[in-house]
Structures are given as C-alpha cells and as structure tokens.
C-alpha cells in the first residue's frame, strides 16, 4: 500500500463519489509532508508532537499539532491524539482526531477523521475511513474496524479509478463496487463483498450478492475472469467464461469455455509451469464440430460430419546447466482450417521443433528435430518433411594460423517423408579468416574455406518439385574458395552533420562445384539482396553452393546529423568463371552479370522511418524487386505502410511473382481513446502472375477497432473481415467486444 500526498489524500476524502460522505475537512493542502523511518518491531514507543498535556487524575495524555506515534512498526499521524491509560492490567486506548493516518509494518495505510485504537496501535475503529491499496485500489467506508490485520468496512465502496480529474476537481469514478459490508484480509490478500452492486459512471448495472477478489499484493490467486464476446459468421455469437486456477507460485491453469450459437461449445486452455530449469507453457483448444473438406477436383465440398477438432501448442526453454539447454516449440492442429475458423491464427504452415544446445566460449552444438504441418488445400500430409536429427557444430579454437583465426564445423541432416523424397546429408568444413587495417584506413579481410559433403537420396521420383529433386543413391562433393574483401571508408563533415562513403570490393575464387544431382531442401528461397550481396555463398542453406570466381563491388553511404540519418547501399557482381546455372532465371544471380541491388534507409527524428530495398535488371534496369516500408508517427499515434512487388519472371511454383500492400495505423485521441486498423491487399494482376486469382486489388483481411483505456478500465470493440475462404473457413465478418476491470478479474 502507498501513502497519498496531503493534497491528493484530501481530494479523495472530500469527494463524495467514492462512498457518498461529503463532510468538509479542515486540511491545509499545501502543508509539507514529513517522512521518518518506522521503528523495527520490539522498539520503544516513539512520540512526537508540538504540544503535550498530561492529566494524571484522568490518566489522560493529550498531544496536539503534528502528532506522530510509532510502536512495534506501526506509525500513527494525526492533528490530535488522546491516550487514556487503562487500569492496572487493562489495555489503554488511543483516540486520534483530524487528518489521521495509520501505517502498519507492511506499509499499508488507512486514513480517516477519527480512529480509536488499542495502545498497541494494532486494533481499533475508524470513522470515515479511506484505505489505499498497493495496486492503486481504494476502499472507502463511513465506518470500519481493524482486528489483527483484518478490516471490516460498513456501507463501503471499492474502486481503483480516479475520483479527481487532472485539474483536481471531483469526478465520478468510471466504475466502483458498493457493498453493505466489505472484508479485507491482509494476510490472505483477499477482498470480500456482501450485498454488492457494480456501478458504471454512478449507475448500478449489476447486482452481486457475493464477490471476492485478490488485492494487488496477492502473489497468486484464482477465480473467474472477465468474459469476452465474439460474433463470427461460421460460429455465431460466442461468449467465454474463463476460470483461472493458481495451484502455487510456480504453476497455474486457465480454462476458457466458449459457448456458440451456431456450433458446438469449445474449451480453450492455458497451463504454465516454472520448473527449476525454466518455464513451460501449454496452450490449446478442443471441440467436436462439423468439418467440410474438398473433393479431389478442388471445388466440390464434402461433409465430414462431426469430428474431434483441436489445436495444441507447447513451448519452453530449459537451462539444464551452465552449458546445456533445451528450446522447444510444438504446434499441432487436428485439421487444416481449425485455427483460422476459431481465430487462433492464419499461418499456412505449423512448425514444431526441439533443440538441445551446448554453448561454450569456443563452441556451439545443436541437436534438433523439426516437423512441418502444411495447412493449405494443396498440401499433402505425406510430403511434409520430418527432420530428425539436424546436427550443427561450430568450433572456434583459440588458434593463430598465419595471423588469422580458424573455425571448424560440421552438419548432419536426415529428412524423411511418408510419401516423398528422403535425404541424408553429412558435411564438414574448415574456415580461416584474417582481418587487418592499413595505415591509409583500408580494411582488408582474407578468407579461406574448404568443405566436403556426402548425400544419400531415396525416392527422388516422389519429390514435390522436380527442379529440387536429387538422384537416388550415395554421392559426394568437395568445394573450396578463397576470398579477399577490401573496404575503404572516407568520413568528413557535410550538410551540418557527418557523412561516410565506403567503397567495397570483394574477389572470390572457387572451382566449379557440382550441384546437379544433389537435392535442394534448404536453399530454395534464393534471391539476390543487399544483405547477401557480399556473402561467400549467396545461396541460403547448405544444399546449394555458388561455384566459380566472381568480383563484387559496391558502396555504402551514410549521413548523420542531429535528428536525421540517411544510409544507402548499392552493389553488383561479375562472374569471372562459371555461369550460375545452379540458380533459377529471375533470381538475379544467373549469367555473367548480376542484377543491381540496393537499399536506402532514412530516419527523421522519432517521427519518420523509411526503408527502400530494390533490385534492378542488369540489362534494362527494370525493377525486379521493389520493397518499401514506411512508418510515420510515434508510439501512440502512427501510420505504417509496407509495399512489395516481385517481378522476377521466376517459373518455379513456390517462387511466384506477386504484389502486396500492408497498411496499419493507430490514432490516440481524447486522452483515453484509440482508433486502430490494419489490412492486407493483394495487388497481383494476371500480367504479374498468370496464375493469380485476383484482379489487381483484392482484399485479404482487414481489421478496425476502437478502444478506451484509463487507469482502471479498458473497453474495446473490433471488426475483422476475411475476404479469402478455405473449405469450412468462410469469408465474412467477425466482431469482438472486450472489457477489463483492472485489479478485478484480470
């Protein structure tokens, strides 16, 4: 619990909105606050006052003017304190009058106009009391008693909402709970109500015969949470009734039953456990409902009847020792459309993984497994890969060889499918790096790399994409390269700031490497970009290796001044040997000359941030990749746009050209209100991609909403529209209403 400053405390007491007692108070709001440490339990009574009068006959001690009394960790502050000593063997009585506050050893503070206490300062009665809780909540009552840390309040009210506005004027709290009797148990951190009613803006809206909730200091507490309301086309009206169960300080469970008007009920759940090694969280949802699928022609719907459907997600990170840890994430769904139908996500592929890692100052070892569940209508379960195991090892010994550093590594991967290509890969590599700085400021980096691979391929005729298939049987290959990379920064003042121009040249020499006949499982998403232009192997993954010698050149520019930053990169490469046939046409790699790639980034204070990535055709400078990200605004009010256009003429099915626009925005207004929205628009035309189903402007999904949030209450209304359906996930509208009473049913 926390103490209020005198002016704020006086405003709380004078405001009738909390518990309806408008009696005036004689308090100087500008009086300074004096602070003193509380005595430890067992200390003598500490007494302080401006005036002290002792009536021996009446056994009465009267203290007036800035009175402070401390005993056994309890502190009493008041304008006037009367202490009447009891008879022999009887306890005395303390009466405090005027601007009274009593603070216990835990820091809890109760305030009132008149308090009658035992001489231990622990028990007593308080008139016109205000109790301030640690989480910002306040309990007010016309009368209250305290007995051993338990408060009983009569005709009381509870609210964490402000009862004064920013100008210090009284206002009605957004919500409060009024009750005939309120009990507050400091030991159990529990607030209980009898014959209570919930009021919104002073208007009763809900009667609560009995109610109980934890205070802000409760370490773990269970109970009912605030319901949510959703309206969806395929589910109807849905209402949730979440229940939170705290089994201890390290594990809990939340069950959320959902009742729908158009389909069967569902049960969502979340379980969390903090083990000695780290946290684990389990999420999921289950139901029995009707499911529809598509016939082999991709058009006719097939009614599968009512089936068990659900989703399971498990994630965790366990630190077994200083060097060993496990990281895992499991995501499984009973069918392709369950997650989208029930609003759990729009991923088209679920990835599950487990990794056991060993990390030292010199090495990193990872043994992992991966499973992929495709959720698109064209995905076939038998073609989804199971990677077991995937082993990576990277060792960086503290060895000096010819002035450089050595790195050694290995990789092994096994991929199996029930109806598709299987593969085993094992490889080892060694790398040498040396970097030096010349007297003229050039940075020169030398690199040498040697690698050997062994592959075993089975059922290559079942590969989903023949271009990525290998050849059955065992085969191996060896590869090596040497590279020198030179960059030379020039820096100096310009335009009121500092600019840097850094030309860069890289020469890579490598023999021709065999790629045909080897499967391509992890290097499919290859495309020349600014971030990969100077990579030694510009193909992602390990199944493809860029062979031949090449010269890469480019430049970086930066301008930094107060409140402004500008950065730009531009580069291209030329093949000195080899033809780049390991890469598909349209990726920017193939042929003697590569496409030109670049990036421009600008920041204007904290208001504007712009990033533009592009790739220009080497022959006619046509824009093959155009990617723009723009954000304008701050944390509470902003608008952002992301545009991408791929015009690569790639013939591979999983690298089709597309054009897409993403918009998002948030506007804060009237202090507590916020408007927000986002949307995805497919701009792909038949000219971009002959297989496109849109007309150049097709909505994918949009969402709009309005939210109110102050210090004690949050209310939101959201609208989402999906334009693309999939089997029993229908396009249409979805609405959501969320309410949160802070400190109550969180």
PyMOL commands that set and color helices and strands:
alter all, ss='L'
color gray80, all
select helices_A, chain A and resi 6-14+338-341+381-383+460-462+466-468+653-655
alter helices_A, ss='H'
color red, helices_A
select strands_A, chain A and resi 46-48+51-55+60-71+74-84+93-103+109-118+124-132+138-147+150-159+175-185+190-200+203-214+223-224+228-232+236-248+251-260+266-274+279-294+301-319+324-333+349-359+363-374+386-395+400-401+404-416+422-437+442-458+473-494+497-510+550-561+564-575+596-604+608-616+623-633+638-646+659-669+673-682+698-709+713-722+732-741
alter strands_A, ss='S'
color yellow, strands_A
deselect
rebuild
show_as cartoon
